[in-house]
């Protein structure tokens, strides 16, 4: 699982920070979370092909999180995309679709499925589960989590000792399907190790600190949390329904997350060391995101 921070600023671009967007490369896909203005240019710098993006997840409809979508879709169209693209977002997604159409992008030559969602499981397959959770901002906003599903380790020698021939039956057992060998049923649990927990990534979106996010982020391998303000500007955080560095650190601590990365940094701060230090006083394993930073799990 490789995470690339394409944009890490809040409402206004800065010399070093573009608008919010995160790309997750995993499971043979590229998943995009938010798509602020300039995202497609950041994709070029990051050497990520937009043609390989399979799904876009929007946290909310403030401009710094969505204004890159029309241009990205048009670029995909110019380059001859054929594969279906899924775009997920909270209530109001149809308004976004219509707005893009009214801007002069009425038709695309590839299929797009716009999926309006609320809290709950969005996608579940053999490899991963993606969930959404309403958080507390000044407009309907979702946090997202991506959890890797790891099968128990296959005990090859044990299967051989039970008489299972090397071949397709190994794959069936590893997928949890019993097989019959010489009239004897071999159960998957006979040849599988203990359950294994995969990585879990949680992305807060824009939010005030809230219990809903703490519970949603529980036991995350990585929590990516907005940190728009320093503690000294908490009044602004409260006014605009954002979080401070300390709010983010407390969410990481109380959710038992293993690592915290701060993002969505206000352009008012040219020196972000204070933000990092404030968070690390509460949650030591904290980093601050920079544009084009990559993280591997």
N, C-alpha and C positions, 0 to 999 in steps of 0.2 A: 504494500500500500504506500503510494507516494503522494504527498500533498504539496501543491505549489500555491503559494500565496500570490495571486496575480495583482490584487489591489488591497491596500491595508489602511486607507484613509477613511475618515468619516465624511461629512457633507461636502467638503471642498477639497479639490486636488491640492497637493503641494509639489514642490520640486522633486521629492523623492517618493511620494505615495500617490497611487492611483485609487480610483473608487473600488468599492468592495467587490471581490470575487475570489473564489477558491476553487482550484481544480483538484479532484481526487482521481488518481490513476490506480485502478484495482479491478480485479475480476474480469480482465480483458476489456474494460470499458473506461471511458473518462466521464466522470460525473462533475457537473459544474454547479457550484452553490453561489447564488447571486451573480449578477452580470452588470456591474456598473459601467459608466462611460469609459471607453478606452480599453475594455477587456480584450477585444480581439487583437489590439496592438500588443498588449501584454502577452497574449498567447504566442505571438510571433517571437518575442524576446525569450519566452520560456521554451520555445521549440516544441509546442504542443499543437497538434493539428486540430482545428475546430471541426474538421470532418469526422473525427473520431469521438466527439462528444455525443453520448447517447441520451443523456437526460440533463435537464436544467432544473434546479430547485430554488425557488424564490422565497426569501423569508418574508418580504413585505414590499409595498409598492412605492416607497420613497425613491426619488430619482437616483440617488447615489447607489442604489441596488439594482436598478432595472434599465437605465438609459442605454446600456450597451447592447440590449437584446435586438432592437431593430437592425442595427448595422451588422451584428453577428449573423442573423438569419439571412440578410441580403448577401453577405459574403459566402455563406454556405451555398446559397442558390447560384451565385455567379460561378462557383467552382464545381457545379454539377452534382451536388449532393443528391443521393437517391434514398438513403436509409431514413427510416422514420425517426423523428425527434420527439421526445416527450418533455413537456414543460409543466412543472407542478408549482402550485402556489396557493395561498390562502384565498378566502372569499374575495372576489373582485377580479379574478383572473380573466373573466370574459371581457371586462372593461379594458384590460390591457390588450387583449387580442384585437378588439375592435379599434382601439386607438392606433395600434400599429398598422392595421388595415387602412385606416383613414389618413395616415401619414403618407400614403402612397405605396404601400406594400400589400396590395390586395390579394395577390396570389404567389404561392411558391411552388416550385416544381417538385418538391419532395413533401411527404406527409408530415404534418405536425399534429400531435395530440395534446390538447390543453386540458390539464387535469386539476380541477379545483379540489382542495383537500382541507381537512381540519386535523385535530389531534388524533393520533392512532397510527397503526401500521399502514404504510403506503405500499411497500413492495416486500415480498418474502419469497425467496427461492432457495435452492440448495446451497448457495454460496454466501448470501448476505440477507440482512433484514434492514430496511430503512423505515424509520419512524419519524413522526412530527409531533410537536407539542406547542400549544399556544403559550406564549410568554407575555410579559407586560410591557408594552410600548404604547405610544400614543396613536397607533393604528393597528389593525389586526396583523399580528406577526407570529411567525412560527420559528421554533428551533428545530434542528434536524439531528438525528443520530444515524450512523451507519455501523452496523455490527457484523463482523465477519463470523461466519458459521464454520467451525472446524470439525471435521469428522474425527472420531477417535482413531488413534493410530492402528493400522492393520498389522496384526501379528502373523507375519508370513510363515514363520517356521511352525507356529502352533497349528495353522491351517494345514500345512503339509503333514504334520504328525497325525492330524485327524483324518487324513486320507483325501484331502481336497487337492485335485490336480492343478498345477500351475496353468492359469488361463482365465477365461471369462468368469468362472465362478468366484475368483478372487474379487473382481470388481463388484459383483452382486453382493457379496458378503460385506464389503466395505461400504456399500450404499444402504445396508440394513436389510437386505433381502435374503431369506433363508435359502439354502440349496440342498438338494438331495444327492447323496453319494452312496451308491450301492445299497439303496433302500433305507439309508439312514439320513435323517434330517439334521443338518448342521445349522445351528442358530448363529446369527451375527455376533451376539454377545460372547460366544465361545472363542472368537478369534479377533476381538477388538479390545484395545486398551481402554483405560479410563476416559471419561469425557474430557474434552479440551475446550477451553474458552478462547475465542478469537479476539482480535483487537476491536475496540469500540471507540469511534470518533464522534464527539458531540460538538455541534456548531450552534452558538447561542442566538445568532441574529442580533438585532437591536433589542435591548431589554433593560428594564430596571431589575435589580436583584429580586428574585421571587422563589418561593418554595417549589413551585411547579418545575422550574429548571433544575433545581438541586436534585429533586427526585428523578427527573428525566435523565440527567447526566450521571447517575449513580454508577460507580465503578468504571468510568471511562478510562481507556488507555490514554486518550488525549482529549482535553477540553479546549476548544477554540472559543474564546469569549471576548465580546466587545469590551473595550476599555477606553471609552471616548475621553474621559476626564481624569485629571489628578484629583487626589482627595481635597486639595484646597479649593477645587472648583465643584464641590459636591452640590452646591446650590444650583448650578447649571445642569448637572446630571439629573437632579430631581425635576427641574423645570422642563427638560426636554425628554424625560423618560429614558435616560441612558444609565450606564454604570461607570463607576470609577474603578481604578486599578484594584483597590481594596475590595470592592464588591465582587469583582471577578475572582480574586484570590480566595475569598470566603466561600464562593460557590464551588470552587475546585476542592477546597478543604472539606466542606460539609458533604460533598457528593462522593468523597473518597476517590477522586480522579488521581491518576498517576502523574500526569503532566499537564501544564497550563500554558497556552500561547495567547498572548494579548494581541488584539487587532482592532481595527476601526478606530484609529487614533486621530484625535482632533488636530487639524492643521495648525492650530495655535501653538503647538509645541514643536519647536525645532530640536530641542534636546529631550529625548524620551527616557533618559536614565532614571529620572525621579519616578516615573510610572513603574518602571521595572523594580526599582528598589522598594517602593511601597508594597508592591504585590509580594515580593520575595520575603518580606518580613513576616508574612502570614503563611505563604505557600512557597517553599524554597524552590521547588522544581518548576520555575516559571521562566519563559522566554518571551521576547517581544517580537512580533512578526515584522519583517521588512518585505517590500515588494520583490517578487521573484525568488524568495526564500523557499527552499525545498526541505521537506521533512519525510523521512522514511520510517515506517513501522514494520 
